[in-house]
Amino acid sequence: MNLPEDLKYTKHHEWMRVEGNLAIIGITDYAQEKLTDIVFADLPEPGGHYDAGAEVCSVESVKAVAYNHTPIAGTLAEVNELLKTEPEKLNQDPYGDAWLFKIKPDEPQQLAEILTAEQYKDFVGSLGE
C-alpha cells in the first residue's frame, strides 16, 4: 500500500494535501485497490459549503459505489474535471492527477486533526482484512 508521508488521511480512506489556502482531497491507494476498476466519478459543482465529514461526491467501480467526504469544513473551490471523462485515473494515479476536489477550509487549524500516514497505516491494519 502506497502512503506518501507528506499527506494526511481519514478513516473514510481519503487523503488530503494543503497547497496555499486550499486543501486537495483524493482517495487513498487502499481505497482504489478495494474498489477495483473505477468507471464513474460523480462530482458536484464548485461553490457549495460542506461541514467536516460531509459527503461531497462518489466514485463508482464495477463492484461498488464509494462516497467521499471532506475531512474539514469549507467551501468547494474546484473539482477535477479530468475524472468526468477518465475516472480510471483514480486507479492509476490516486495521489497525483486523480485528486477529487479542492476545498477552502473555514478553519485551517482543523488540518492538524487529520491522521498522519503512520496513524492511517495502523487504522487500515486494524481492519483485519
C-alpha positions as CSV (number, residue, x, y, z in Angstrom):
1,M,0.0,0.0,0.0
2,N,1.4,3.3,-1.1
3,L,1.2,6.0,1.7
4,P,3.0,9.2,1.0
5,E,4.3,10.6,4.3
6,D,3.6,14.3,3.3
7,L,-0.2,13.7,3.1
8,K,-2.9,13.5,5.8
9,Y,-5.5,10.7,5.8
10,T,-9.1,10.0,7.0
11,K,-10.8,6.8,8.2
12,H,-13.1,7.2,5.1
13,H,-9.9,6.5,3.1
14,E,-9.4,9.9,1.7
15,W,-6.1,11.8,1.6
16,M,-5.5,15.5,1.9
17,R,-2.7,17.8,0.9
18,V,-2.6,21.6,1.6
19,E,-1.4,23.9,-1.1
20,G,-1.6,27.6,-0.3
21,N,-5.1,28.3,1.1
22,L,-6.7,25.1,-0.4
23,A,-6.9,21.5,0.8
24,I,-6.8,19.0,-2.0
25,I,-8.7,15.8,-1.4
26,G,-8.5,12.4,-3.1
27,I,-8.9,8.7,-2.4
28,T,-6.1,6.5,-1.0
29,D,-4.3,3.7,-2.8
30,Y,-6.0,1.4,-0.3
31,A,-9.5,2.7,-1.4
32,Q,-8.8,2.3,-5.1
33,E,-7.5,-1.2,-4.6
34,K,-10.6,-2.2,-2.7
35,L,-12.9,-0.7,-5.3
36,T,-11.0,-2.2,-8.3
37,D,-11.9,-0.8,-11.7
38,I,-13.4,2.7,-11.2
39,V,-15.8,3.6,-14.0
40,F,-17.5,6.8,-12.9
41,A,-17.0,9.8,-10.7
42,D,-20.0,11.9,-9.6
43,L,-18.6,15.3,-8.8
44,P,-20.5,18.3,-7.5
45,E,-20.4,21.9,-8.8
46,P,-17.9,24.2,-7.0
47,G,-19.2,26.8,-4.6
48,G,-21.1,24.7,-2.1
49,H,-20.2,24.8,1.6
50,Y,-19.7,21.5,3.4
51,D,-19.3,20.6,7.1
52,A,-16.4,18.4,8.2
53,G,-17.3,14.8,7.5
54,A,-20.0,15.7,4.9
55,E,-20.4,13.6,1.8
56,V,-19.1,15.6,-1.2
57,C,-19.0,13.1,-4.1
58,S,-18.9,9.5,-5.1
59,V,-17.0,7.1,-7.3
60,E,-18.4,4.0,-8.8
61,S,-16.5,0.9,-9.7
62,V,-17.5,-2.4,-11.3
63,K,-18.3,-3.7,-7.9
64,A,-19.3,-0.8,-5.5
65,V,-20.1,2.8,-5.0
66,A,-17.9,4.7,-2.6
67,Y,-19.0,8.0,-1.0
68,N,-16.3,10.5,-0.5
69,H,-16.2,13.0,2.4
70,T,-14.4,16.2,3.2
71,P,-12.3,15.9,6.4
72,I,-12.6,19.7,7.0
73,A,-15.4,22.3,6.8
74,G,-15.1,24.7,3.9
75,T,-16.2,25.9,0.5
76,L,-15.7,23.7,-2.5
77,A,-13.3,25.6,-4.8
78,E,-12.7,23.2,-7.6
79,V,-13.4,19.6,-8.8
80,N,-11.1,17.5,-11.0
81,E,-12.8,17.7,-14.4
82,L,-10.4,15.1,-15.8
83,L,-12.3,12.4,-13.8
84,K,-15.5,13.1,-15.6
85,T,-14.1,11.6,-18.8
86,E,-11.3,9.5,-17.3
87,P,-12.4,8.1,-14.0
88,E,-9.9,5.2,-14.3
89,K,-7.2,7.7,-13.4
90,L,-8.3,7.1,-9.8
91,N,-6.9,3.6,-10.1
92,Q,-3.8,4.7,-12.0
93,D,-2.6,7.7,-10.1
94,P,-4.6,8.3,-6.8
95,Y,-2.1,10.7,-5.3
96,G,-1.3,12.6,-8.5
97,D,-3.6,13.6,-11.4
98,A,-6.6,11.9,-9.9
99,W,-7.4,14.1,-6.9
100,L,-11.2,14.6,-6.4
101,F,-11.8,18.2,-5.2
102,K,-10.2,21.2,-3.6
103,I,-11.8,22.9,-0.7
104,K,-11.1,26.3,1.0
105,P,-11.0,25.5,4.8
106,D,-13.2,27.5,7.2
107,E,-10.7,27.0,10.0
108,P,-7.1,26.0,9.0
109,Q,-6.5,24.6,12.4
110,Q,-8.8,21.6,11.5
111,L,-5.9,20.3,9.4
112,A,-4.0,19.2,12.4
113,E,-6.8,16.8,13.4
114,I,-6.4,14.6,10.3
115,L,-4.4,11.3,10.6
116,T,-0.7,11.0,9.7
117,A,0.4,8.3,7.3
118,E,1.6,6.2,10.2
119,Q,-1.8,6.6,12.0
120,Y,-3.7,5.7,8.8
121,K,-1.5,2.6,8.3
122,D,-2.3,1.5,11.8
123,F,-6.0,2.1,11.2
124,V,-6.0,0.1,8.0
125,G,-4.1,-2.7,9.8
126,S,-6.8,-2.8,12.5
127,L,-9.5,-3.5,9.9
128,G,-8.3,-7.1,9.8
129,E,-8.8,-7.6,6.0
